[in-house]
Each structure stands twice: as structure tokens, then as C-alpha cells.
């Protein structure tokens, strides 16, 4: 009965879950540039909702495309690097890096110069990852047939020609499409071969574009900038340079205007003028640098270091070290123009506000422009619109409804408290830009622990300031603090305490994306190695294991893991995964971290993780050619082939509960599914079946 049940479960597993995923169809062609130069073109057609990754995908992110040009030595040389069509760029919160990917289609080109005239074909090996809700490690070998290459005799004698003769000898570059081959698909369709007529092509080749072409992601980024800028505008409103201006300006419009309607109209024009001035500033930043240049600068080391220094200066100004002011002559000239009245006078009044309040608004505007510039595109314009809208609204609303003025709090020391608080925020934000520069150079001068230590110090000092334990140059003497200040102090203190466990490896999901990622650390398992898996019952020095997320120790070799499971008399959780598998990390972070699931993984199962994208070369005596004709040269190739042959699927993550004979003892296998209860029940079913 037990054998029948095992056979039935295994059958259901294969029927319900086994499938070979091949969502990318490739076509290739050879384009002849000259007698001995050719361009190898590889076009990918990608199924809906699937995507593959660029060869320039940053380290620690998903698996990039990798090209290997076979037998090049003595036969041909590569002219430049492999070029690719524009990719889409989006920030991946799980890997905490930008990922570059292709959707729908992609094209790769490599120019070669043939040195062996007898060369008939060129083979290109490609490894890449294709992802949807699951990921699959794929590889292809392309064979490019070359036409006959004529030998050209070398001319030893030097001749002198006039520019006119040289000009006549220059001809337009003509290329011939030699051959286009559509690969066989998995259903065994016939190979189609097409020949095209000779075509004229442009000599210039477009470089790879790194611009984010995903409209949804771009809209989300701009919305974030707008919201951030809008609240920054309200913060600027509560500074000593701006807040006292509200009643003065509103009083001017209500008393100087002949009618209430005229006063309201002038106030609205004043608010619109403020918006126009700041939007023009954002437009100038975009126009001067260009949207593409701003986007490229965002990952430039010197750009981020300069911004770090700039924000430190802004923070020092807010904290009271000095005032950043524009020349007084500017304010005087603008003020005289404001006396002209009419629309022009109102416009100059708004400009006067921007100049007079610069010591308070300047650092905020500068920080916003820095953050917006790092996003590129229209972000500086959107940022300035959001900031100026929040700044202008109170002036317009209080002028339209003067009775509201009675609800405003009186100016006082609390305005400087707001200004100093903004200084602490500027100081913390500055280290984000220094961290980005450090990550780009991989200098490890600001690893995660150091970054968090700095933030703990900054926010801790801010909390002490709010409690009145620290006073700064422009603070007034106070005998007590307000209730609002107390609540803010408690909030900042709570946040400071929240940061502290990050030194010991806590993920700190609330501020994900601000500190360096967990792997960029002096001790990836936390300060003092608190997550080194010391409490695990599988021992410390087992050959072929490593500690992964949540202190779990996993076997990296199937045979060694199965042998250990027999010794411990425990079932096996077989985990087909990848270093660049996004959904694998999501499952580990959000499902395996559940206390009940984690207990099962630690106490009741032996974990075997097989990385299908592991690049370590196999020993020569272990390399082989699989039944599908694929050359198995790396550990990743070996486990990928094992997954395909044994379980007839090639997607990750894939989880299977096995007995000691390697038979599936749970209801099939499971892949990416963030339902914790469902995953736990599936594990418990496998464990219960093992004990029967």
C-alpha cells in the first residue's frame, strides 16, 4: 500500500508540475561588412510577461546574459564588445540593485574580423536567465555559417594619392545578409532557412541605452518625487524664513486691494508665480544637464561624492553653523521691482520671497534637485512643481479665507526646532549618496554596519536634541518642551532603537534601499556572527555545506545531502535555486522566515540547495554531454541537467520533498508561492508521509 501511494503521488507530481519551459525563441543571421568582417546577429522573441536580463546587469542582481565565442584564437578576433538593443531598467527591492532586462524582444550583435580565410563557421555559446513568476537557467549554442573569404594579396609598395583620388575610392558600406536561421523549437518544428537580398545599412551602430523604458515604473518614480517634494515644501513652510511671511503677505493683498475679489485674484497670481519660478529652476537643471545625462550621473562616483559634500554643507547650515544667503543687492533690486504693481509686480514679489527665504529653502531645494537629478528625466521639473505647490497653497488659501489666519500658531522657537530637525535629516540622507559611491567602487569603506552606526548616531543625537538635552547656536532657552516635540522625540527614539538590531543582521525592511544590502557587510551573518547557524543540529564542519538565510545550513551536493539524510533518518527538501533567482530570495525572505516553517526546515528536514547558475568548472573527468546533446561543463550545468532529466522542468525555485530513495513523498513539487500556510502544510504532508 505504501509503495502504491508513493507511485501515485509521484505520478501526480509529474503530470501536474513537470514542464520544460522555453519562452524565448531565437533567430540568427550573419551580416557581411567587408571581405573579412562580419556581424553576428542574434534576435530573441520573448513570450508575454517573461523577460531575460542584459549582459550588463549589476553584480549581486539576477543572472546576466553571458556570451562565449568558441575557437576564436587563430581564426577570428572580436571587434569591440557585444552590443545589445535598449533594455529596461528597474530597481529590484529583493536584490537591492538595479536590474536591466528585456521584454518581448531583444537583439545582440557582435562584429568579428576573420584571420583564417579557411574558416567556415563560428560557434557562440550563450547562457542566460529567463524569468516570470519562476526563473529558468537557459543556454544556447548558435552556429553561424560564413561565406567563402577571398585571400587579398598584401601590397608592399607605397603609393601616394591625391585627396580627390582617395575620395573617389571611398564607397558606401554595403552589407549582405548571408543567412538567417530559425532554431528548432521544443516541438520539433523544421528549421527554416531564408536568404535575403543585399541590403544597405548605416555604418553607425547605436550604443546600448540604459534609460528606463518602462512607463509604469517611470510614472511611479515621478509620483514618489512629487510626494517627497510636496511634503518638503510644507517643511520649508515651517522654517523661520518663510512662516512669518505668511501673515505679512496675506495682509498686504487684503489691505492693498480695492475689493476682496481683487485681493483673492492677486493672491492666486502670487501663488502661481511661486510655482512658475521653481518649475523654471527645475526646467533649467534638466535643460542644462539633459535627462539622459542626469540618469547616467546617478551612478557616477564623483557625482555622488559631490552631492554627499553638498548635503553635509546644507545640514551644517540648518544646524546653525552658518547661513547660506544670496547677495543683499539681489533682494533690494527685486524688492524695488515688486513696487511696480500689477502682474509684473506680483511676479517680482514671488521672486523676492524665493531670494529672502533662501537661507531656509535653499538647502531643501538643493537636496530635492540632487535626489531628482539622480532619477533623471523630468524628475527635477516634477520635484520643483511639488515643492512650490506646497509652498504656494497656504499663501493663496489664507488670502482667500483670511479668517483662517487666527488658527495659525505664533512664531517662536519651534520654527528653529523644525529647521534643526531638517538638518539632521539632511545629514542622514547625505550618507546615502556616499554609500552609493562606495557600492559602485566596491571599496568597502562604508559597509552596512558602518552606515547603520552613522545613522544610529545621527538619529540618536536628533532624539537628544528634541528632548532638550542638546542645544544648538540659534536655540532659545526653554524651561519645558511641547507635547508635539515630545511625541516627535519618542518617534525618533523608537526609530533609533529599530536600527540597532541591523548591526546584528536584522533586515530592516522599513528602510530597504537606503543602507547597503545585507551582503555588503563586514560580517554577512551579523556582527559577532550571531546568525552563523551555531544552534543547528547538523553540525558545524560538514563537508559540502554552507549557511544561508536565517542560519539554515544546506548541502550543495545531491549525493552528500542524501547520504547525510539517511544517517539522520530525515526526509530531504530538495531546493533547485540560483544565485540570481529573484523569487528564490523572496521565498527565503518571506516564507522560510516564518517561525513555524523555519522550525520544520531546521529540525525535521535536510536541506539540499542545487544552484543551477553556479559557474564553478567541473573537474575534467566529470564533464559530459547530456542526453539532450548539451555540454555539461559547470556545476550549474550539472544541476540544471539533473532537474530537467529527473523532474522534466527547468524553472526555479522548485521544491521537492524526497525520501532516502529519491522518491517524491509530498503532493508533487511546489515553486514560487508566498502563501506561508500552504507551504507549511505541504512540508508537513511530506514529513508525515516519510514517517508512515
Rosetta blueprint (number, residue, H / E / L):
1 X L
2 X H
3 X H
4 X H
5 X H
6 X H
7 X H
8 X H
9 X H
10 X H
11 X H
12 X H
13 X H
14 X H
15 X H
16 X H
17 X H
18 X L
19 X L
20 X L
21 X L
22 X L
23 X L
24 X E
25 X E
26 X E
27 X E
28 X E
29 X E
30 X E
31 X E
32 X E
33 X L
34 X L
35 X L
36 X L
37 X E
38 X E
39 X E
40 X E
41 X E
42 X E
43 X E
44 X E
45 X E
46 X E
47 X L
48 X L
49 X L
50 X L
51 X E
52 X E
53 X E
54 X L
55 X L
56 X L
57 X L
58 X L
59 X L
60 X L
61 X L
62 X L
63 X L
64 X L
65 X L
66 X E
67 X E
68 X E
69 X E
70 X L
71 X L
72 X L
73 X L
74 X L
75 X L
76 X E
77 X E
78 X E
79 X E
80 X E
81 X E
82 X E
83 X E
84 X E
85 X L
86 X L
87 X L
88 X E
89 X E
90 X E
91 X E
92 X E
93 X L
94 X L
95 X L
96 X L
97 X E
98 X E
99 X E
100 X E
101 X E
102 X E
103 X E
104 X L
105 X E
106 X E
107 X E
108 X E
109 X E
110 X E
111 X E
112 X E
113 X E
114 X E
115 X L
116 X L
117 X L
118 X L
119 X L
120 X L
121 X E
122 X E
123 X E
124 X E
125 X E
126 X E
127 X E
128 X E
129 X E
130 X E
131 X E
132 X L
133 X L
134 X L
135 X E
136 X E
137 X E
138 X E
139 X E
140 X E
141 X E
142 X E
143 X E
144 X E
145 X E
146 X L
147 X L
148 X L
149 X L
150 X L
151 X L
152 X L
153 X L
154 X L
155 X L
156 X L
157 X L
158 X L
159 X L
160 X L
161 X L
162 X L
163 X H
164 X H
165 X H
166 X H
167 X H
168 X H
169 X H
170 X L
171 X L
172 X L
173 X L
174 X E
175 X E
176 X E
177 X E
178 X E
179 X E
180 X E
181 X E
182 X E
183 X L
184 X L
185 X L
186 X L
187 X L
188 X L
189 X L
190 X L
191 X L
192 X E
193 X E
194 X E
195 X L
196 X L
197 X L
198 X L
199 X E
200 X E
201 X L
202 X L
203 X L
204 X L
205 X L
206 X L
207 X L
208 X L
209 X L
210 X L
211 X L
212 X L
213 X L
214 X L
215 X H
216 X H
217 X H
218 X H
219 X H
220 X H
221 X H
222 X H
223 X H
224 X H
225 X H
226 X H
227 X H
228 X H
229 X H
230 X H
231 X H
232 X H
233 X H
234 X H
235 X H
236 X H
237 X H
238 X L
239 X L
240 X L
241 X L
242 X L
243 X H
244 X H
245 X H
246 X H
247 X H
248 X H
249 X H
250 X H
251 X H
252 X H
253 X H
254 X H
255 X H
256 X H
257 X L
258 X L
259 X L
260 X H
261 X H
262 X H
263 X H
264 X H
265 X H
266 X H
267 X H
268 X H
269 X H
270 X H
271 X H
272 X H
273 X H
274 X H
275 X H
276 X H
277 X H
278 X H
279 X H
280 X H
281 X H
282 X H
283 X H
284 X H
285 X H
286 X H
287 X H
288 X H
289 X H
290 X L
291 X H
292 X H
293 X H
294 X H
295 X H
296 X H
297 X H
298 X L
299 X L
300 X L
301 X H
302 X H
303 X H
304 X H
305 X H
306 X H
307 X H
308 X H
309 X H
310 X H
311 X H
312 X H
313 X H
314 X H
315 X H
316 X H
317 X H
318 X H
319 X H
320 X L
321 X L
322 X L
323 X L
324 X L
325 X L
326 X L
327 X L
328 X H
329 X H
330 X H
331 X H
332 X H
333 X H
334 X H
335 X H
336 X H
337 X H
338 X H
339 X L
340 X L
341 X L
342 X H
343 X H
344 X H
345 X H
346 X H
347 X H
348 X H
349 X H
350 X H
351 X H
352 X H
353 X H
354 X H
355 X H
356 X H
357 X L
358 X H
359 X H
360 X H
361 X H
362 X H
363 X H
364 X H
365 X H
366 X H
367 X H
368 X H
369 X H
370 X H
371 X H
372 X H
373 X H
374 X H
375 X H
376 X L
377 X L
378 X L
379 X H
380 X H
381 X H
382 X H
383 X H
384 X H
385 X H
386 X H
387 X H
388 X H
389 X H
390 X H
391 X H
392 X H
393 X H
394 X H
395 X H
396 X H
397 X H
398 X H
399 X H
400 X H
401 X L
402 X H
403 X H
404 X H
405 X H
406 X H
407 X H
408 X L
409 X L
410 X L
411 X L
412 X L
413 X H
414 X H
415 X H
416 X H
417 X H
418 X H
419 X H
420 X H
421 X H
422 X H
423 X H
424 X H
425 X H
426 X H
427 X H
428 X H
429 X H
430 X H
431 X H
432 X H
433 X H
434 X H
435 X H
436 X H
437 X H
438 X H
439 X H
440 X H
441 X H
442 X L
443 X L
444 X L
445 X L
446 X L
447 X L
448 X H
449 X H
450 X H
451 X H
452 X H
453 X H
454 X H
455 X H
456 X H
457 X H
458 X H
459 X H
460 X H
461 X H
462 X H
463 X H
464 X H
465 X H
466 X H
467 X L
468 X L
469 X L
470 X L
471 X L
472 X L
473 X L
474 X L
475 X L
476 X L
477 X L
478 X L
479 X L
480 X L
481 X L
482 X L
483 X H
484 X H
485 X H
486 X H
487 X H
488 X H
489 X H
490 X H
491 X H
492 X H
493 X H
494 X H
495 X H
496 X H
497 X H
498 X H
499 X H
500 X H
501 X H
502 X H
503 X H
504 X H
505 X L
506 X L
507 X L
508 X L
509 X H
510 X H
511 X H
512 X L
513 X L
514 X L
515 X L
516 X L
517 X L
518 X L
519 X L
520 X L
521 X L
522 X L
523 X L
524 X L
525 X L
526 X L
527 X H
528 X H
529 X H
530 X L
531 X L
532 X L
533 X L
534 X L
535 X L
536 X L
537 X L
538 X L
539 X L
540 X L
541 X L
542 X L
543 X L
544 X L
545 X E
546 X E
547 X E
548 X L
549 X H
550 X H
551 X H
552 X L
553 X E
554 X E
555 X E
556 X L
557 X L
558 X H
559 X H
560 X H
561 X H
562 X H
563 X H
564 X H
565 X H
566 X H
567 X H
568 X H
569 X L
570 X L
571 X E
572 X E
573 X E
574 X E
575 X E
576 X E
577 X E
578 X L
579 X L
580 X L
581 X L
582 X H
583 X H
584 X H
585 X H
586 X H
587 X H
588 X H
589 X H
590 X H
591 X L
592 X L
593 X L
594 X L
595 X H
596 X H
597 X H
598 X H
599 X H
600 X H
601 X H
602 X H
603 X H
604 X L
605 X E
606 X E
607 X E
608 X E
609 X E
610 X E
611 X E
612 X L
613 X L
614 X L
615 X L
616 X L
617 X E
618 X L
619 X L
620 X H
621 X H
622 X H
623 X L
624 X E
625 X E
626 X L
627 X L
628 X L
629 X L
630 X L
631 X E
632 X E
633 X L
634 X E
635 X H
636 X H
637 X H
638 X H
639 X H
640 X H
641 X H
642 X H
643 X H
644 X H
645 X H
646 X H
647 X H
648 X L
649 X L
650 X L
651 X L
652 X E
653 X L
654 X E
655 X E
656 X E
657 X E
658 X E
659 X L
660 X L
661 X L
662 X L
663 X L
664 X E
665 X L
666 X L
667 X L
668 X L
669 X L
670 X E
671 X L
672 X L
673 X L
674 X L
675 X L
676 X H
677 X H
678 X H
679 X H
680 X H
681 X H
682 X H
683 X H
684 X H
685 X H
686 X H
687 X H
688 X H
689 X H
690 X H
691 X H
692 X L
